[in-house]
Amino acid sequence: MMKRLIGLLAMLATPLHAETVAVTAAHMVDVLAGRTIDAPVVVITDGRITAAGPAASTAIPAGARRIDLPGMTLLPGLIDMHVHLTGEPTISGYRNLEHVASFATALGVAHARDTLDAGFTTVRNVGSSNYDDVGLKQAIEGGFIPGPRIVPATYAIGATGGHCDSTEFPPDVHVDMTSVANGPEAIRAKVRELRKYGAEVIKFCGTGGVFSKTDSVGGQQYSQEEMNALVAEAHMLGLRVAVHAHGAAGINAALRAGTDTIEHASLADDESFALAKKIGSWFSMDIYDDDYILAEGTKNGVFAESLAKEKLIGRQQRETFRRAVKAGVKQVFGTDAGVYPHGQNARQFAKMVEWSMTPMQAIQAATANAGEALGRTADVGAIAPGRYGDLIAVKGDPLTDVRVLENVAVVIKGGVVAKDAR
């Protein structure tokens, strides 16, 4: 009887009619092989790719629903490894106090839509209060709102008085302290707590930052012992680790601890490059948003102290990016969207090319590299059998002019058209 019941449940869980979609276009960027394929066909069944290649060798199954994109170039859905979906750049500094906490969640719904429309079908949300990124992920996966696949970090962990703490208030103003942990054991407990409530990656602040009001942008804020404990705990639980780090000392301590991605990496030095290459860590360098911060920061309410730090560090970060690429440090695409407007993520591609990458390298940073750094090469990062049917289509050749990625015409997520602006 039990066997019959199990069999019946299995039958009910199996779709009677698997939906198959066939996508055709003029060209397709194969990010794994680093080449372009002409006249491609991509077959997607129940949301995952089952075949991809030239039309001459890739058959379109009978009865497949067709999405024909003549004259367009297909790419994998893009991945931004550093976003804050509930962040709003036009409301900065003390202006944030004008809104209740749920205001950020509501903004996140709109920002998720903007991000998906821009062609980013997967994002890593590396810090939000109130577990907002988990809520957005649940709403998107439940089909209630449109948006990208989200890898949530929940709160970013930091030391008392550090970049992940609230340092802009006097002691009689009480703020949310969920992100703060000090000492190895408290930090281990915090990692467990965040995982319990939905974190799929752990983010911590290893140095000061630009948008924290009172700290030094490059100063180290966790000891080597504390970083070692955090990374070891996260890895034991099967989670990868990202560190906010501008200064070389903090970057190098985080790398010695085994941190998987270095966010910002503005003042990384030759030792940083050597350590990253030795352990296989990735740099995620937001080299576009300096332009926006300096142009719009004062109007948006950014603290004067923060603008001074951005002026100090922005150009240096871009120089470090060029040196890191030349040194062979692995790079992923991370923009810090939320510091500048969501939906403009693709503007960073041109900056990456301007500062030494080829267009293919920049695209790979936001596709194959990002999928690998996430540990999700079975799901995202390439147009390849087994992965999600996440595709974008653009007019023109992004390998000739990478800026065509700033105007994505068609977005397909899991085989379903999420945007068609042809």
Secondary structure, DSSP 8 states (H G I E B T S, - for coil): -HHHHHHHHHHHHS-SS--EEEEEEEEEEETTTTEEEESEEEEEETTEEEEEEETTT----TT-EEEEEEEEEEEE-EEEEEE-TT--TTS-GGGGGGS-HHHHHHHHHHHHHHHHHTTEEEEEE---GGGHHHHHHHHHHTTSS---EEEE--S-BB-TTSTTS--SS-TTS----TTB--SHHHHHHHHHHHHHTT-SEEEEE-B--SSSSSS-TT-B-S-HHHHHHHHHHHHHTT-EEEEEE-SHHHHHHHHHHT-SEEEE-TT--HHHHHHHHHHT-EEE---SHHHHHHHHHHHHT--HHHHHHHHHHHHHHHHHHHHHHHHT-EEE----BTSS-TT-TTHHHHHHHHTT--HHHHHHHTTHHHHHHHT-TTTSSSS-TTSB--EEEEES-TTT-GGGGGS--EEEETTEEEEE--
